[in-house]
Amino acid sequence: MTAVQGLSVDVPMPDGVADAYVAYPDDGAAHPGVLLYPDAFGLRPVVRGIVDRVAAHGYTVLAPNLFYRHGRAPVVELPDFIDFTARPDLFGQLRPLMVELTGPTTVRDAGAYLDWLASFDHTAPAPFGTTGYCMGGRQALRTAAAFPDRIAAVAAFHTGHIVTDAPDSPHHDLEKIRAEVYFGHADQDQSMPPEHIEAIDKTLTAANIPHRTEIYEGAAHGYTQSDTSVYDEAATERHYRELLSLLDRTLR
């Protein structure tokens, strides 16, 4: 892997300024861009580590603070280690922020993130890739659907609630995607039952969108996040292999 340069940056947004982290290979060249959406716990050292590792394989990777409207990350105080028995208390603080990220808000923000990434000196011209974790996977899918001419690869890991009863359910927009799609589902994830996985696959197949869905056996929702009690090293390493393979196929 290549040595990387990581920077904390401010991204001009429609509703203010988003603090973000960008990393890129420290070789003076421009590299394909990747927009990486964190989980609900937000931009923090673990997420920066994921950004660095993807960047080291030859990508310029941007991870924004999705809750920038409420301040700089961390927007809520987080323990160094997140025991998932404490999730109800944390999500009591986070849920109102998550609810604010509607489909239109996500798309408006995504346009600003992509514009910043495109203007960054170390980013090669589009197309870009996008990926997300937990709720960030929904943001990645909405981004790919809203900007099909700019996104060639989209991946979502342990992402739930893609299929809902809401009028703006993310699955309604999947047919607009023109990128190659990869899902790495946790098999112990109540927010992504088998019938939802089947509905997503049927939608993508009907739209002739290249995609692959995999179930990570034994992995729980949140398996890539090493500062939580559900971290699964084997599943996380598998996720890196699949993500980098997807990016290499579509952005090189």
C-alpha positions as CSV (number, residue, x, y, z in Angstrom):
1,M,0.0,0.0,0.0
2,T,1.0,3.6,-0.7
3,A,1.7,6.2,2.0
4,V,-1.2,8.6,2.4
5,Q,-1.7,12.2,3.3
6,G,-4.7,13.0,5.4
7,L,-6.2,16.4,6.0
8,S,-9.1,17.9,7.9
9,V,-11.0,20.2,5.5
10,D,-14.1,22.4,5.4
11,V,-16.5,21.8,2.6
12,P,-18.9,24.7,1.6
13,M,-22.4,23.4,1.8
14,P,-25.9,24.7,1.0
15,D,-26.6,25.1,4.7
16,G,-23.2,26.1,6.0
17,V,-19.9,24.4,6.2
18,A,-19.3,20.7,6.7
19,D,-16.1,19.6,8.4
20,A,-14.6,16.5,6.6
21,Y,-11.6,14.3,6.3
22,V,-9.8,13.7,3.0
23,A,-6.9,11.3,2.4
24,Y,-5.0,10.6,-0.8
25,P,-1.8,8.8,-1.9
26,D,1.2,10.9,-1.1
27,D,2.7,10.6,-4.6
28,G,1.8,14.0,-6.2
29,A,-0.6,12.4,-8.7
30,A,-4.4,12.7,-9.1
31,H,-6.4,9.6,-8.2
32,P,-10.0,8.5,-8.6
33,G,-12.4,10.0,-6.1
34,V,-14.5,8.2,-3.6
35,L,-17.2,9.7,-1.4
36,L,-17.4,7.7,1.9
37,Y,-20.4,8.1,4.2
38,P,-19.9,7.2,7.9
39,D,-22.4,5.5,10.1
40,A,-24.6,7.3,12.5
41,F,-21.8,7.7,15.1
42,G,-20.2,10.0,12.6
43,L,-16.8,11.2,11.6
44,R,-14.3,9.9,14.2
45,P,-10.9,8.1,14.4
46,V,-12.3,4.8,13.2
47,V,-13.8,6.3,10.1
48,R,-10.6,8.2,9.4
49,G,-8.8,4.9,9.5
50,I,-11.1,3.4,6.9
51,V,-10.6,6.4,4.7
52,D,-6.8,6.1,5.0
53,R,-6.9,2.4,4.1
54,V,-9.0,2.9,1.0
55,A,-6.8,5.9,0.0
56,A,-3.7,3.8,0.4
57,H,-4.9,1.6,-2.5
58,G,-4.8,4.6,-4.9
59,Y,-7.9,6.7,-4.2
60,T,-8.7,10.2,-3.0
61,V,-11.3,9.6,-0.4
62,L,-13.6,12.2,1.3
63,A,-15.6,11.5,4.4
64,P,-17.9,14.3,5.6
65,N,-19.6,15.1,8.9
66,L,-23.2,14.4,7.8
67,F,-24.6,16.3,10.8
68,Y,-22.7,19.5,10.1
69,R,-25.8,21.6,10.6
70,H,-25.5,20.8,14.3
71,G,-21.8,21.5,14.7
72,R,-18.5,19.9,14.1
73,A,-17.9,16.2,14.7
74,P,-18.4,14.6,17.1
75,V,-21.8,16.2,17.2
76,V,-22.7,14.1,20.2
77,E,-20.3,12.9,22.9
78,L,-19.2,9.3,22.2
79,P,-17.3,6.9,24.4
80,D,-14.0,5.6,23.2
81,F,-15.6,2.1,22.9
82,I,-19.3,1.8,22.0
83,D,-21.0,-1.1,23.7
84,F,-24.1,-1.8,21.7
85,T,-26.1,-2.2,25.0
86,A,-25.7,1.6,25.2
87,R,-27.1,2.2,21.7
88,P,-30.6,3.3,22.9
89,D,-29.1,6.2,24.8
90,L,-26.9,7.3,21.9
91,F,-29.6,6.9,19.3
92,G,-31.9,8.9,21.5
93,Q,-29.6,11.8,20.8
94,L,-28.8,10.9,17.2
95,R,-32.2,9.9,15.8
96,P,-33.5,13.5,15.4
97,L,-30.4,14.3,13.4
98,M,-30.8,11.3,11.3
99,V,-34.5,12.1,10.6
100,E,-33.4,15.5,9.2
101,L,-31.4,13.7,6.4
102,T,-34.3,13.3,4.1
103,G,-33.9,12.2,0.5
104,P,-33.8,15.8,-0.9
105,T,-31.5,17.0,1.8
106,T,-29.1,14.1,1.1
107,V,-29.1,14.8,-2.6
108,R,-28.4,18.5,-2.1
109,D,-25.6,17.7,0.3
110,A,-24.2,15.0,-2.0
111,G,-23.9,17.5,-4.9
112,A,-21.8,19.8,-2.7
113,Y,-19.5,16.9,-1.6
114,L,-19.0,15.8,-5.2
115,D,-18.3,19.3,-6.4
116,W,-15.6,19.7,-3.7
117,L,-14.1,16.3,-4.5
118,A,-14.0,17.2,-8.2
119,S,-12.2,20.5,-7.5
120,F,-9.6,19.0,-5.2
121,D,-6.1,19.0,-6.7
122,H,-5.5,15.3,-5.9
123,T,-8.7,14.0,-7.5
124,A,-8.9,12.6,-11.1
125,P,-11.9,13.5,-13.2
126,A,-15.2,11.7,-12.7
127,P,-16.6,9.1,-12.5
128,F,-16.3,8.6,-8.8
129,G,-17.2,5.9,-6.4
130,T,-19.3,6.1,-3.2
131,T,-19.7,3.8,-0.3
132,G,-21.4,3.9,3.1
133,Y,-21.8,2.2,6.4
134,C,-25.1,1.6,8.2
135,M,-27.1,4.7,7.5
136,G,-24.3,6.0,5.3
137,G,-25.1,3.2,2.9
138,R,-28.5,4.8,2.2
139,Q,-26.7,8.1,1.6
140,A,-24.4,6.4,-0.9
141,L,-27.3,4.8,-2.8
142,R,-29.2,8.1,-3.0
143,T,-26.1,9.7,-4.3
144,A,-25.6,7.2,-7.0
145,A,-29.3,7.5,-8.0
146,A,-29.2,11.3,-8.1
147,F,-25.9,11.6,-10.0
148,P,-25.8,8.6,-12.4
149,D,-23.4,10.4,-14.7
150,R,-20.9,11.0,-11.9
151,I,-21.0,7.7,-9.9
152,A,-19.7,4.5,-11.4
153,A,-19.5,2.4,-8.2
154,V,-21.6,2.2,-5.1
155,A,-21.3,-0.1,-2.1
156,A,-23.3,-0.4,1.1
157,F,-22.2,-2.3,4.1
158,H,-24.5,-3.5,7.0
159,T,-27.1,-1.0,5.8
160,G,-30.7,-1.3,6.8
161,H,-34.0,0.5,6.2
162,I,-33.5,0.7,2.4
163,V,-37.0,-0.6,1.9
164,T,-39.6,1.2,4.0
165,D,-43.3,2.2,3.8
166,A,-42.3,5.9,3.5
167,P,-43.0,7.8,0.2
168,D,-39.3,8.6,0.0
169,S,-38.1,5.1,0.8
170,P,-34.6,4.7,-0.7
171,H,-35.5,1.7,-2.7
172,H,-37.8,3.8,-5.0
173,D,-34.7,5.4,-6.5
174,L,-32.6,2.3,-7.1
175,E,-33.7,2.0,-10.7
176,K,-32.1,5.4,-11.5
177,I,-28.6,4.1,-10.6
178,R,-26.2,3.5,-13.5
179,A,-23.2,2.4,-11.3
180,E,-22.2,-1.1,-10.4
181,V,-23.7,-1.9,-7.0
182,Y,-22.4,-4.1,-4.1
183,F,-24.1,-5.0,-0.9
184,G,-22.4,-6.6,2.1
185,H,-25.3,-7.4,4.4
186,A,-24.9,-8.6,8.0
187,D,-26.9,-11.8,8.5
188,Q,-27.8,-10.7,12.0
189,D,-29.5,-7.5,11.1
190,Q,-33.2,-6.9,11.9
191,S,-33.2,-3.8,9.8
192,M,-32.5,-5.8,6.6
193,P,-34.8,-8.9,6.5
194,P,-34.6,-11.4,3.6
195,E,-37.7,-10.0,2.0
196,H,-36.1,-6.6,1.7
197,I,-33.0,-8.0,0.2
198,E,-35.1,-9.9,-2.3
199,A,-37.0,-6.7,-3.2
200,I,-33.8,-4.7,-3.7
201,D,-32.3,-7.5,-5.9
202,K,-35.5,-7.7,-8.0
203,T,-35.5,-3.9,-8.5
204,L,-31.9,-3.8,-9.6
205,T,-32.3,-6.8,-11.9
206,A,-35.4,-5.4,-13.6
207,A,-33.4,-2.2,-14.3
208,N,-30.5,-4.2,-15.7
209,I,-28.1,-2.7,-13.1
210,P,-25.0,-4.8,-12.4
211,H,-25.0,-5.8,-8.8
212,R,-24.0,-8.4,-6.3
213,T,-25.5,-9.1,-2.9
214,E,-23.6,-11.0,-0.2
215,I,-24.6,-12.1,3.3
216,Y,-21.8,-12.0,5.8
217,E,-22.6,-15.0,7.9
218,G,-22.2,-14.5,11.6
219,A,-21.7,-10.7,11.3
220,A,-23.8,-8.2,13.1
221,H,-25.1,-4.8,12.1
222,G,-22.1,-2.5,12.4
223,Y,-19.5,-5.2,11.8
224,T,-16.9,-2.9,10.2
225,Q,-16.7,-0.4,13.1
226,S,-13.8,-1.4,15.3
227,D,-14.7,1.0,18.2
228,T,-17.9,-1.0,18.8
229,S,-18.8,-4.3,20.5
230,V,-20.1,-5.8,17.2
231,Y,-16.8,-5.4,15.3
232,D,-16.0,-8.5,13.3
233,E,-12.4,-8.5,11.9
234,A,-12.9,-11.3,9.4
235,A,-16.1,-9.6,8.0
236,T,-14.3,-6.3,7.9
237,E,-11.4,-7.7,5.9
238,R,-13.8,-9.3,3.5
239,H,-15.5,-5.9,3.1
240,Y,-12.2,-4.3,2.2
241,R,-11.5,-6.9,-0.5
242,E,-14.9,-6.5,-2.0
243,L,-14.9,-2.7,-1.9
244,L,-11.5,-2.3,-3.4
245,S,-12.3,-4.9,-6.1
246,L,-15.4,-2.9,-7.0
247,L,-13.5,0.4,-7.2
248,D,-10.7,-1.1,-9.2
249,R,-13.1,-2.6,-11.8
250,T,-15.1,0.6,-12.3
251,L,-12.7,3.5,-11.7
252,R,-9.4,2.4,-13.1
